[in-house]
Amino acid sequence: MTMSDVLILGGGVTGLSTAYHLARRGVRRITILEKGPVGDGSSSRAGGIITGLLWSEPGVLARRRALELFRELSDELDGYTFGAVGCLNLFDPASWPDRARLLPLYDRCGAPYEILDAAEMRRRWPALVIDDGLTGLHDPLGGYSEPHEYVPALAQRVRELGVTIREHTTVTGIATAGGRVVGVQTSDGALAADAVVATVYGWTNLLLAPLGMPLPVKSFVHQRYVSRPLATPPAIPAINANHLMGYVRPAHGGRLLAGIESADRTEWRVTGTNFRLTELQAPPGIDAVLHERFSGFVPALADAPWESAHVGLLTFSSDGEPVLGPVGALPGLFVGVAFHSGGFAYNPVSGMLLAEYVSAGRTSIDVSAFSPDRFTAAETAQYLNETVPQRDVVRRRH
Ligand SMILES: Cc1cc2nc3c(=O)[nH]c(=O)nc-3n(C[C@H](O)[C@H](O)[C@H](O)COP(=O)(O)OP(=O)(O)OC[C@H]3O[C@@H](n4cnc5c(N)ncnc54)[C@H](O)[C@@H]3O)c2cc1C
């Protein structure tokens, strides 16, 4: 399908990456429609932590490719460098057995890891306070990206590859005829297309429900903070500190970035297309809780108050896995959404997989388990009718 028109809805990292891979595959007429400026959704607010050590075979295989692609993009994109510091996933004695069961999966998929006890972690990273009993699952290929570097660099590259990015253009509906998708309606008029790829994350069901095809996805408010620069920045990896319900990593200019989950908050319902993430607020006091909790873990943080905050949405599917692929009941429609707290980490490969589906009809990694067709209408309706607190959602960190 090299000469057809492809419309990508949403100019976050998933949409940009899809455009990048489509263009690299020779698809010529590609347009991204973004209702705000590029990166207006969660992409510019992400912590940018990346690990390859997930919980399912398609996830682990996809992330292995994502980590290769981040390194390639680090060479290719002006102004972007992958933070190759490794990723340390920490577990307390109660949570480690569940993760230990996944080690054979990592072996089978060729995802490298090291298991570290507290003494070894203290030896490697003296800037951390590691309690006895913690187990570290170290991903030597993991790391982080700075969204404020990556998003504009990828957008610039996508434009150089001939993609049109129409900012401040809201998609108001997906047009169908003869049982397939034929284009979209926008705030600027109708556009025809052979393929429409919806990468609208927290706004997904505003576009899919009117087609009678909602997905069982829910969004939760999440926030992360960046400290003032530290005189002597500690040498630490990117860390998923599961025992602290959060994460911390080095950040630009000698800063630290950290975030914690607000488990008591119920889902956030996005009720209108015009909703912007600037309307969200972090729970009162969570910045102080985060600072105190993580200063005990990374003592250098005690002298560095928060300098900036970012609040956005995390969107999860009912089974916790991404939703990616063609919609069987509506040829021409593809979705790439619900990447939980790991959509930034997935983006180089989620875009690659969506581009493969659109241009070749099949993918180089078997991600059929992520298909949007895996949910029944009844399951979806039931899930959407429930109100879910974040503590009841499958816990998936990056
Ligand atoms: C505080 C925070 C920390 C995070 N930390 C990490 C992390 O460390 N690692 C990680 O991997 N992930 C992290 N995430 C998750 C990550 O940000 C998301 O999974 C990822 O950015 C999703 O990218 P996306 O492109 O799919 O969606 P988005 O970036 O949300 O993009 C969707 C876009 O669609 C646009 N849009 C919506 N409706 C329409 C419409 N009708 N017409 C036109 N445009 C429309 C929106 O404006 C938006 O720009 C974090 C998220 C938050 C909030």
The ligand as a Tripos MOL2 file, in Angstrom:
@<TRIPOS>MOLECULE
LIG
   53    58     1     0     0
SMALL
NO_CHARGES

@<TRIPOS>ATOM
      1 C1          3.8830   11.7380   34.8220 C.3       1 LIG1
      2 C2          4.0540   10.6200   33.8440 C.ar      1 LIG1
      3 C3          5.2070    9.8470   33.8700 C.ar      1 LIG1
      4 C4          5.3810    8.8240   32.9410 C.ar      1 LIG1
      5 N1          6.5550    8.1240   32.9590 N.ar      1 LIG1
      6 C5          6.7890    7.2200   31.9880 C.ar      1 LIG1
      7 C6          8.0420    6.5510   31.9410 C.ar      1 LIG1
      8 O1          8.9320    6.7810   32.7670 O.2       1 LIG1
      9 N2          8.2340    5.6360   30.9410 N.ar      1 LIG1
     10 C7          7.2830    5.3770   30.0100 C.ar      1 LIG1
     11 O2          7.5270    4.5510   29.1350 O.2       1 LIG1
     12 N3          6.0790    5.9940   30.0390 N.ar      1 LIG1
     13 C8          5.8160    6.9020   31.0080 C.ar      1 LIG1
     14 N4          4.6040    7.5260   31.0600 N.ar      1 LIG1
     15 C9          3.5490    7.1050   30.1160 C.3       1 LIG1
     16 C10         3.7520    7.7590   28.7710 C.3       1 LIG1
     17 O3          3.8050    9.1570   28.9230 O.3       1 LIG1
     18 C11         2.6000    7.3950   27.8220 C.3       1 LIG1
     19 O4          2.3470    6.0100   27.8450 O.3       1 LIG1
     20 C12         2.9500    7.8110   26.4000 C.3       1 LIG1
     21 O5          3.4050    9.1520   26.3550 O.3       1 LIG1
     22 C13         1.7700    7.6230   25.4770 C.3       1 LIG1
     23 O6          2.1260    8.2210   24.2410 O.3       1 LIG1
     24 P1          1.0060    8.3760   23.1270 P.3       1 LIG1
     25 O7          1.6300    9.0460   21.9660 O.co2     1 LIG1
     26 O8          0.3810    7.0540   22.9140 O.co2     1 LIG1
     27 O9         -0.1010    9.3080   23.8200 O.3       1 LIG1
     28 P2         -0.0920   10.9390   24.0820 P.3       1 LIG1
     29 O10         1.2830   11.4720   24.2550 O.co2     1 LIG1
     30 O11        -1.0620   11.1750   25.1620 O.co2     1 LIG1
     31 O12        -0.5960   11.4760   22.6910 O.3       1 LIG1
     32 C14        -1.9450   11.4280   22.2940 C.3       1 LIG1
     33 C15        -2.1770   12.7060   21.4950 C.3       1 LIG1
     34 O13        -3.4510   12.6340   20.8510 O.3       1 LIG1
     35 C16        -3.9500   13.9560   20.7800 C.3       1 LIG1
     36 N5         -5.3870   13.8620   20.5530 N.ar      1 LIG1
     37 C17        -6.3090   13.3230   21.3680 C.ar      1 LIG1
     38 N6         -7.5410   13.3880   20.8130 N.ar      1 LIG1
     39 C18        -7.3690   13.9650   19.5990 C.ar      1 LIG1
     40 C19        -8.2770   14.3110   18.5540 C.ar      1 LIG1
     41 N7         -9.5790   14.0310   18.6410 N.pl3     1 LIG1
     42 N8         -7.7720   14.9190   17.4430 N.ar      1 LIG1
     43 C20        -6.4370   15.1820   17.3210 C.ar      1 LIG1
     44 N9         -5.5460   14.8810   18.3070 N.ar      1 LIG1
     45 C21        -6.0170   14.2790   19.4200 C.ar      1 LIG1
     46 C22        -3.5750   14.5620   22.1240 C.3       1 LIG1
     47 O14        -3.5630   15.9710   22.1100 O.3       1 LIG1
     48 C23        -2.1810   13.9600   22.3710 C.3       1 LIG1
     49 O15        -1.1450   14.8220   21.9610 O.3       1 LIG1
     50 C24         4.3750    8.5480   31.9800 C.ar      1 LIG1
     51 C25         3.2090    9.3180   31.9540 C.ar      1 LIG1
     52 C26         3.0410   10.3390   32.8750 C.ar      1 LIG1
     53 C27         1.7830   11.1500   32.8460 C.3       1 LIG1
@<TRIPOS>BOND
     1     1     2 1
     2     2     3 ar
     3     2    52 ar
     4     3     4 ar
     5     4     5 ar
     6     4    50 ar
     7     5     6 ar
     8     6     7 ar
     9     6    13 1
    10     7     8 2
    11     7     9 ar
    12     9    10 ar
    13    10    11 2
    14    10    12 ar
    15    12    13 ar
    16    13    14 ar
    17    14    15 1
    18    14    50 ar
    19    15    16 1
    20    16    17 1
    21    16    18 1
    22    18    19 1
    23    18    20 1
    24    20    21 1
    25    20    22 1
    26    22    23 1
    27    23    24 1
    28    24    25 2
    29    24    26 1
    30    24    27 1
    31    27    28 1
    32    28    29 2
    33    28    30 1
    34    28    31 1
    35    31    32 1
    36    32    33 1
    37    33    34 1
    38    33    48 1
    39    34    35 1
    40    35    36 1
    41    35    46 1
    42    36    37 ar
    43    36    45 ar
    44    37    38 ar
    45    38    39 ar
    46    39    40 ar
    47    39    45 ar
    48    40    41 1
    49    40    42 ar
    50    42    43 ar
    51    43    44 ar
    52    44    45 ar
    53    46    47 1
    54    46    48 1
    55    48    49 1
    56    50    51 ar
    57    51    52 ar
    58    52    53 1
@<TRIPOS>SUBSTRUCTURE
     1 LIG1         1 GROUP 0 **** ****
